[in-house]
């Protein structure tokens, strides 16, 4: 079994910063990609940022230049540093951890952490 736990959400004013963390634990041999998604009320879940095991990153256009994803492979942890936050960044943020089981990949999701940006 693999557990994924996010932390770091909260309420912040527009222009402020927050740092989200996501730690994976359990029966993990290797982690492939790690990513952050978000879902705002009435909207579909969308990819915010992703990072591969080698450190290659990918960002949604809406967060480029403001958010930074990073990971600590030794701790099976991924971070999302969010700066210059806008009210439209308000959403529940979910962590996705892609675990390798031989040639097979499986996604594990966290429970989500609320980020609210006030104007």
N, C-alpha and C positions, 0 to 999 in steps of 0.2 A: 504494500500500500504506500501511496505517496500523499503527503499533506502539503498544501500550499496556503500560506498565511500572509495576508497583506497588512500593512500598517502605514500610518502617516497622513491619512486624510484629515479633513477638518474644514473650518470656515476661515476664509482669508479675504481681505479687501482686494479689489482690482489693482493690479500692479505689483501685488505681493508674490511671495514664493512659498512653495511647499515641496517636501521631498517624500516620495512614496518608497516603501521597501516591500519586498516580497521574498519570503524564504521558503524553499522547498526542502522537505525532509522525508525520511522513510527509505524504502527499498529502491535506491537510486544508484545505478551503475554509471550512467552518463546522461547529461542534459544536453540536448541539441539546442534549439532556440528558446529564447525567453521573450515575452512580449507583454505590453500593456494595451488593453482595450478600454473603451469607455462607452457608457450608455446613458444618454440624457433622457428625461421623461418624454415618452411619445416618439422616441427615435430608435433606430436600429443600433446595435452594438457596432462600433467602428474601431479599427486598428489605430492606435496612437503612435506606438513606436515598438520596434523589435530589434533584437540583437542576437547574432549567431554565436556559436561556441568560439569562433575565432575573433569575435569582436566587431564584425561588420554590422552596421546599423541602418535602419530604415525608419523614416518618419512620415507621418501624415503632413500634407502641405500646411494645414492649419496650425501646426505646432513647431514647424521648422524654425530654428533660430531662438526658440523660447524654451523648449524642453530638451533634456539630455538623458538618454538611457545609458546605463552602465551595468556591469555585472561583476560579481566576485565569485569566480568558479570554485574556489576553495570552500566557500560558505554556501554554495548553491543559492545565491541571492542575487536579485536584480533590483535596480533602483531606477526611479524616475524623478529627476530634478526638474521642477516646473518653476519657471520664472515669468515675469510680466504677465501674470494670470489675468484672464478676461472673464467676464460673466458667462460667456458662451463656453467656457471650459468646465462649467458646472455639470457634474455627472457622477455616476458611480463608476469607479475605475477598477477594472479586473485584471488580475495577473494570469497569464497563460504560460505554463511550463511544459515544454515538449521533451519527454523523457525517452531515451533510447532503450529498447529491449532487443538486443541483437540487431536485426535488420528492420525491426518494427518500431514505429514511433507512436506514442500515445500522449494526448493532451490532458493536462490536469489544470483545473481552474481554482482560483481562490474564491472567497465568499464575496469579495468586493469591498471597496472602501469609498465612502462618500467624500467628494470634494465640492465645496460650495464657494463660489466667488461672488462677493457682493459688489454692487456698483457704487 
